Amino acid sequence: MADLLELRGKLDEIDENIVALYERRMDICRQVAEYKISTGKKVLDRQREQEKLAKVKSLTQDEFYKKGVEELFEQIMSMSRKLQYRMLTESGAMGRLPFIGVDSLEKEKARVVFQGAEGSYSQAAMKAYFGDRVNSFHVDTFREAMGAIDEGAADFAVLPIENSTAGIVSENYDLLAQFENYIVGEQIIQIEHCLLGLPGTELQEIKTVYSHPQSLMQSARFLSEHSWQQISMQNNAFAARKVAEEGDHSQAAVASAYAAEIYGLEILKRGINQSESNSTRFIIVTNQKIFRKDANKISICFEVPHESGSLYHMLSHFIYNDLNMTRIESRPIPERSWEYRFFVDFDGNLADGAVKNALRGLREEAINLRILGNY
């Protein structure tokens, strides 16, 4: 039996040869990139890669080795593409991203739309971002808010995108993919649910509580202590308005202290949501392809070929370019059963070279890549 040190020595020698061959291969890839720069030929040639994988797999008869060789060459060709993307980007051959950098957003004269009624958390987020004197109006649905900026009726929309306890607002993820609108900012606000009723209402008078289903869920511990009927509504502020307008002491709403102030309701119990760290992140959306020059977060969405390893190869562009991915979510694609659209957030600015390189590679290899915003 061979000595372990002797075996390791042989492996070291083989590894040195592999590194030398890898360098030779990448040097040739540089020449390939130069050719593509001069001819405008695309980097990714799926048919060529599939033919190459079939050929190298045929060079071994061992089934385990076949799988290993396939994985090895998938990685080698992936690194080759990334080198070519970088060279194409550096040469300017990949074109410019269609986004304009601005020093700041024009907030003072902006018209802003939010979903819900007066007193909603969306309105609170809007005022936190744009100021108390903002020129605003509200609509009933998220789709109407997106439509308002898409049509130019508003300059910006304020939409909730995720809650720290309830998770993502899936409808708004889907709307970001459907509309040609872009994220230019975000605002996080603390969520404190309160039980609101008509002035003078006693807890024992209450029979029915109205609120958004997420707010009811987040306040479940408190609500379970009472035998009240819980009825879901589209928005917390709608619930508060209903209680105020109907003037029935048997009705209460779960909403914000801000809503109580707007509708003249009394806070019967403050902070009924069980999580003290409950907060919601809102996005600021516009129909303009702009980004602040000091922006440091990018959101994108894309689809991938429905085949093994495709998502892995897409995410490798972040690793290769040393970009920190902070979030990934998936949403089903309605028109294609069991296929998904991926939403990714990562650190960076559209003016950064590493970001440009990663986006070029992603655009070449993804299906329907969209930059949702830099903020």
N, C-alpha and C positions, 0 to 999 in steps of 0.2 A: 504493500500500500504506500502510495506516495506521501511524503511528508507535507503537512499543512502549509508550512512556510514556502515549500517548493511550489505548491499549487497556487498560492497567493502571488508568488513571483510571476508565474505564467499568466495569471489574470492581469497583473499590472502591465505586463508587456503587451497583451492583447488590447487593454484599455488605451495604452499610449497610441497604438496603431489606429484604434477607433477614433480618437481625438484628431489625429493627423488627417484621417480620411474625412472626418466631419468638416474640418477647416477647408480642405480641398473642395468639398462639395459646396460649401457656402461661398467660396470664392467664385465658383462657376455661377452660383445663384446671383451674385452681384452682376455678372455679365448678362445674365438673363434679364435682370431688372433694367439694366442700361438699354437693352434691346427693346424692352416694353415701353420705356420712356420715349424712345425715338419713334416707335410705331403706334403707340396708343393702345397696345394690346392689354387686355385685362389680366390681372395677376392670377385669379383663381380659374383653373380649367378643371372642372370636376371630372369630365370624361377622361382626361389625361391621367388624373390622380387615381381613378378607379382602375384604369389599365395598368398603371405602375404597381398598385397594391396586388393585383392579381398575378402579375409577373414575379414579384419578389416572393410571394407566398408559394409559388410553384417551384421555387428553388430548394425547398425542403419538403421531405415526405412526412416528417413527424407532425401530427396534428397540433400538439401543444406548441411546438416551435412555430407553426404557421400562424397561430394566433399572436404569439409574441412578436414575430416579424411584422405582422400587419400593424400592431400597435406602435412598434418602433418607428416604422416608416411613416405612419400617420403623424407622429410627433416631428420627425425630421422635415416632412413636407410643410407642416404647420410653421416651423421655425423659418423655413425658406420663404414662405409667404410673408411672414412678419418682417423679415429683412427687406423684402421687395417693397412692402407698403411704406416702410420708413424711408427708403431711397426715393420712392415716387413722391412722398410728401415733401421731403427736403428739396426736391427738384422743382416743386410746384406743379408737377404734372397731374396731380389728383384734384386740382381746382380748389376754390375757396368755399368755406362753409357759408351758407346764406344767412348769417346772423350778424347784426350790427351791434358793436359795443357802444354803450352810452355811459356817461359819468354818473347819471342818476335818473330816476323815473320822474316824469312830470306829474306830481301828485296834486298840486294846488288847483289846477283847472280840470282835473280828471272827473269823469262821471263814472260812478262805481255801482255795480249791481251785486246784490247778495240774495241768497235763497232764504225764504222764511218770511216771518212777519217782524214788525218792530219789536225789539226786545230779545231777538234770537242771539245765540252765541255767535252766529256768522256776522251779525251786525256789530257785536262787541269786538270781534277780531278785525273787522273793517276799520272801526274807529281807532283801534290800537295801532293799526298800520298807517292809515291815512290822516288821522286826526279827527277831532270832534266836528269840525266844520266841513267835512267832506260832502260833496254833492252826490247823493245816492238815491237809489230806488230798489225795491225788492220784488221778487217774483216767487211763484209757488214751487217751482221745481228746479233741480240742478240743470236739467236740459235747457230750460228757458234761460237760465243765467248764462250758459255757454252760448246759446243762440244769440243773446243780446250783444255779446262782444263780437261774435262772428259776423253779425250784420252791421256792427258799428253803432248800435244804440247806446252802448256803454264802452268806455275805454278799458276798464278792468272789471273782473269778477272775483269775488272772494268765495272759495269753496273749501269745505272740510275734506281732508284727504285721509287722515287716520286719527284714531283715538288711542291713548296709551293703554286702555284696558279693553276696549271693544274691538280694536284692530282697524283694518282699512275700510274706507268707504268705497266699496267695490264699484258702485255706479259711477263715481267720478273718475276712477281709473279707466273704465270703459269709454267714458265721454272724452277723455284726453286722447284716446286713440281714434275716435270718430271725428272730432273737430280739428280744424287747422288753427288751434289756439296754443299759446305757449306760456309756461310758468316763468314769472320774472321775480317772484318774491315768496316769502312764507312768513307766517305769524303763528306763534304757539301761545295759547291762552289756557290758564288754569280753569278747570271745570268744577264748579260747586253747585250741585243740584239742591234746590230748596223746595219744600212743600208749600205751595201758594194757595190761598183761599180768599174769599171775600172778607173784608175787615170785620172782626168780631166772630169769625167762624171758630167753633170748637172742634177738636179732633173727633169727638164722639158723634158729631153731626154728619161727618163725611161718609158717603156711600160709594162714590165713584172718583177715580183718579185718572187724569188724562196726561199723556206725554208721548214723546218719541219712543219707540220700542227699546232703543239702546239705553235711554235714560231710565226707563222702567227696569231694565235688566241691571243697570249699574246701581240702582237703589233697591234692589230686591230684598236685601236683608232687612231694611227698615220697613218696607211695604208688607213683608210677610208677617210682621207683628200685628197686622190689622186685617180685617176681613173685607177690605175694599175691593170693588170691581176695578180692574185695570183695563183701560181702553187705549189702544195705540193711535197716535196721530202722526201726521207727516213731519211736524216740527214742534219743538217745545213751546215756542212763542205762540203758535196757533192754539195750543192747549191753554195757555194763560189767557189769551184773548177770548176764547170760548167761555171760560169761567167768569171773566169780567163781564162779558156781554149778556150772559144768561142770568146772572144774578141769583144763582141757586147755592145756598149754603151747604148743600149735600155734595157739591162738586169741588174738586181741588185739582191742581196741576203741579207736575214736577217740571220746574224750569229754573231760570237764573234769578238772582236778586235784581238784576237789571230789568228783567221782564216784569217783576213785581212793581218796580218803580214806574215803568212805562204804562201799565194797565191799572195802577192804583190798587193792587192786591196786597194782602198782608202775608208776611213770611211766617208761616205757622211752625215750621221746623227748618233750620238751616243745616246745610252739609249732610244730607241724607244719603249721598252716594258713599259706598263703603270704602272706596279707595281715596286716601287723602292726596295721592300724587296723580290723580286723574287730570289729564290735559289733552287738548285736541290741537293738531297741527292743521292750519289752513294754508292753502296756496293762493297766490295772487296771479291771475291769468289775464293775458291780453291776446289780441289777434296780430300783434306786431312781432316780427322776428328780431327781437332785441335782447340784449343781456347787459347787466351792469358790469363794468370793467373790473370791479372788485369781487364779482361773484365767485363762489368756491364750491358749489354743488351742481351737478348735472344730472338730469333725469332723461332717460331714453326708454323706448319700447321697441320690441322687435319680435319677429317670429323666426323659427328655425326649421330647417328641413326635418321631416318626420322620420328620422333615422338615428340609429345608435351613435352616441357620442357627440351629436351636433351641438347641444347646449354646452358641453364641456369645452369644445373647441372655441365657441364664442366667448366664454368667460376667460379663456386663456389670454385674450388680448389685454385684459386688465392686468394680469400678472406680468406679462412680458413688458408692459409699459409702466410698471410700478405704480399703478393707480389703485387707490383704496376703494373697493366696492362696499357701500354701506347698507344697501337694501336690495333684495330681489323678491318680486311678487309675480304670481302667474294668474292669468284670467283666461277662461275658456273662450275660444273663437266661435261665435254663434253659428257661423255658416259651415264650420268644419268640425265634425264630431271627434272628440278626444284629442283635439289639438289645442295648443295654448299660446297665448301672447305673453311675453315676459316683460316686466317693468323693472328697470335697474336704476338705482341712484349710486353715484360715485363722486368722490372728491375731485375737483379740478375746475379749470376755466377753459372756455372754447379757444382762447388765444394761446394756450399752452401747447408746445410741440408734442408732448407725450399724449395729450388728449386728442389732438388732431390725428396722430398716427393710429391710436386705438380705434377712433371712429371710422377712419378709412378702412381699416381691416374689418371692422364689424359690418360696415355698409356693403363691402364686397361679398361677405359670406352669409349675411342674414337675409331673411325675407322681410321686406317692408320695414326696414329700420327707420325710426323717427326720433329726432331730437325733440324732447318735450320742453326743454328749457334749461337755462343756466342761471342760477340765482344765489 
